[in-house]
Amino acid sequence: MIITARDLHKSFGSLEVLKGVDVSVDKGEVLSVVGASGAGKTTLLQILGTLSAPDSGVLEIDGVTVFDSSGRSLKGDALASFRGRKIGFVFQEHHLLPEFSAVENIMIPALIAGCSESDARKAAGELLDLVGLSERASHKPSELSGGEQQRVAIARALVNKPAVLFADEPTGNLDSVTKEEIHRLFFSLRDALSQTIVIVTHDPSLAALCDRTLEMKDGRFVGSGT
């Protein structure tokens, strides 16, 4: 298992958002998490992606105990370093830096992780080819379509070869044709890279393509989450 989470709880004040969630994800699996707004999907994604800590419970990613109520949790620089090496994120908004080209945007996480400029540029170029944008490498975000920007954002999320790619409503702002292209891209990346992907989505067509779909309701999975 790449991800194993047990008995995750999270509250904000008196509101209990996660009520003892268990979930596991295999290497190379594409998992979708669905449910109504307020069900706890985004909170779960933030915890699995190490952006937020649970109040209690255990989270293991790629053999490392990230959060543990008994006190073995990663903290501070160790947690940030783990996140940078092991986790990739794709959001509904692309969050590309407007002053940099497509290839430069993809290079940034690799440079932050200590990769040399030549190695980062090589990795970025390979990913641009993989997402079908080699000819757009020098273009800035303003010169790219919404779908092209999202392809760059996906490549950027993969440049450090993360154990897991997390995607939060990754096609929410795209037209129907472009959505389908991005949906197919996720699965071609899984096949090419054996990439594990966890997607939070309201899009039933995307959820239907995934290897497995889990539905959240009132802070729990409906049925088994394992």
C-alpha atoms as one frame of an Amber mdcrd trajectory, in Angstrom:
protein
   0.000   0.000   0.000   1.197   3.500  -0.836  -1.325   5.111   1.540  -2.718
   3.652   4.750  -4.874   5.862   6.963  -6.551   4.627  10.127  -9.177   6.257
  12.323  -8.617   9.830  11.125 -10.500  12.455  13.114 -10.585  16.192  12.450
 -12.693  18.940  14.025 -12.902  22.677  13.522 -14.199  24.080  16.783 -17.315
  22.127  17.679 -17.771  20.842  14.112 -16.471  17.301  13.623 -15.543  17.038
   9.935 -13.849  13.621   9.851 -15.289  10.929  12.108 -12.841   8.055  12.112
 -11.923   7.602   8.440 -10.007   4.524   7.261  -8.630   4.339   3.723  -5.869
   2.533   1.854  -4.561   3.043  -1.679  -2.443   0.658  -3.755   0.530   1.678
  -5.869  -0.617   2.594  -9.356  -4.265   2.892  -8.328  -6.464   5.792  -9.441
  -8.945   6.455  -6.633 -11.755   8.980  -6.724 -13.433  10.439  -3.643 -16.927
  11.810  -4.193 -19.704  13.260  -2.055 -21.760  16.350  -1.472 -20.197  19.654
  -0.442 -19.405  19.578   3.261 -18.980  15.801   3.369 -15.308  16.096   4.361
 -13.619  15.358   1.021 -11.308  18.372   0.909 -10.369  18.024   4.578  -9.444
  14.396   3.953  -7.404  15.335   0.884  -5.525  17.993   2.851  -4.644  15.452
   5.535  -3.655  12.702   3.107  -1.579  15.308   1.268   0.090  16.332   4.584
  -1.113  19.940   4.286  -3.154  19.557   7.474  -2.716  17.314  10.510  -5.518
  15.152  11.906  -6.568  15.580  15.516  -5.996  11.843  15.936  -5.330   8.781
  13.838  -2.451   7.347  11.809  -1.288   8.149   8.279   1.448   6.200   6.495
   2.645   7.124   3.006   5.145   5.032   1.060   6.272   3.241   4.215   6.748
   6.404   6.302   4.601   7.253   9.335   3.604  10.847   8.660   1.014  11.353
  11.409   0.570   9.250  14.521  -1.304  10.185  17.682   1.335   8.426  19.764
   3.883  11.126  18.892   5.810   9.683  15.932   4.548  12.336  13.509   6.831
  14.191  11.117   7.042  17.881  11.932   8.521  21.105  10.639  11.293  20.805
   8.060  11.088  17.003   8.038   7.403  17.146   7.078   7.990  19.850   4.452
  10.847  17.849   2.934   8.736  14.690   2.837   5.873  16.567   1.164   8.192
  18.062  -1.446   9.647  14.662  -2.344   6.636  12.381  -2.043   3.504  14.413
  -2.769   2.267  16.170  -5.905  -0.783  18.448  -6.049  -3.093  19.529  -8.849
  -5.886  21.979  -8.075  -8.829  23.425  -9.980  -6.848  26.640 -10.412  -3.554
  26.163 -12.217  -1.426  28.440  -9.987   1.248  28.819 -12.666   3.669  31.715
 -12.251   2.855  34.158 -15.077   6.393  35.445 -15.618   7.845  31.990 -16.311
   7.519  29.740 -19.354   5.854  26.328 -19.255   9.152  24.483 -18.882  10.340
  26.912 -16.196   7.119  26.488 -14.205   7.624  22.719 -14.245  11.269  23.065
 -13.189  10.546  25.099 -10.057   9.690  22.245  -7.615  12.749  20.302  -8.783
  15.005  23.301  -8.211  13.497  23.836  -4.755  14.244  20.170  -3.984  17.915
  20.721  -4.831  18.000  19.395  -8.385  20.550  20.992 -10.727  19.196  23.321
 -13.391  20.240  20.993 -16.210  18.600  17.955 -14.595  15.460  19.937 -13.764
  15.182  21.194 -17.332  15.659  17.680 -18.707  12.963  16.251 -16.403  10.602
  19.113 -17.266  11.143  18.555 -20.974  10.386  14.847 -20.661   7.170  15.592
 -18.786   6.105  18.215 -21.331   6.506  15.546 -23.978   4.487  13.104 -21.877
   1.583  15.550 -21.510   1.734  16.476 -25.209   3.081  20.010 -24.935   6.685
  19.822 -26.135   6.078  22.526 -28.728   4.725  24.888 -26.053   7.741  24.715
 -23.729   8.718  28.366 -24.142   5.179  29.750 -23.898   4.058  31.638 -20.807
   0.740  30.816 -19.122  -1.046  33.745 -20.799  -0.199  32.168 -24.159  -1.710
  28.786 -23.221  -5.310  27.612 -23.176  -6.940  26.517 -19.918  -6.415  22.874
 -20.786  -2.774  23.469 -21.694  -2.215  25.311 -18.420  -3.661  22.368 -16.514
  -1.365  19.977 -18.405   1.598  22.112 -17.329   0.323  22.089 -13.748   0.072
  18.291 -13.844   3.610  18.004 -15.228   4.859  20.355 -12.504   3.220  18.163
  -9.857   5.060  15.124 -11.232   8.544  16.577 -11.701   9.853  15.245  -8.362
   8.433  11.763  -9.070   6.000  11.796  -6.135   4.655   8.644  -4.526   1.133
  10.084  -4.804  -0.493  12.708  -6.997  -3.485  14.396  -5.335  -5.973  16.233
  -7.536  -8.744  18.447  -6.146 -11.475  19.075  -8.757  -8.798  19.107 -11.489
 -11.215  19.686 -14.375 -13.777  21.877 -12.630 -13.003  24.959 -14.726 -12.697
  23.274 -18.123 -15.112  22.789 -21.014 -16.465  19.306 -21.692 -14.052  18.424
 -24.503 -10.987  19.586 -22.568 -12.239  17.767 -19.463 -12.245  14.495 -21.354
  -8.704  15.124 -22.598  -7.449  15.763 -19.058  -9.337  12.708 -17.766  -7.572
  10.523 -20.337  -4.261  12.140 -19.449  -4.481  11.009 -15.831  -4.816   7.401
 -16.927  -2.074   7.598 -19.531   0.212   8.977 -16.802  -0.762   6.115 -14.516
   0.107   3.646 -17.253   3.382   5.351 -18.209   4.649   6.094 -14.700   2.785
   3.582 -12.484   1.558   6.747 -10.783  -0.787   6.552  -7.804  -3.493   9.214
  -8.095  -6.184  10.301  -5.629  -8.849  12.583  -7.108 -11.565  14.538  -5.308
 -14.274  15.276  -7.836 -17.919  16.137  -8.377 -17.640  14.926 -11.980 -19.383
  11.541 -12.349 -17.707  10.866 -15.705 -14.252  11.184 -14.136 -15.226   9.098
 -11.103 -16.577   6.374 -13.391 -13.184   6.032 -15.094 -11.297   5.459 -11.838
 -10.246   2.057 -10.526 -12.255   2.654  -7.379 -14.636   5.298  -6.074 -15.331
   6.042  -2.419 -18.251   8.191  -1.360 -18.082  10.424   1.687 -21.116  11.468
   3.711 -21.089  13.358   7.006 -17.395  12.787   7.652 -17.310   9.067   6.890
 -17.147   6.800   3.890 -20.383   5.192   2.859 -19.534   1.503   3.232 -15.930
   0.332   3.575 -13.061   2.681   2.807 -10.428  -0.031   2.661
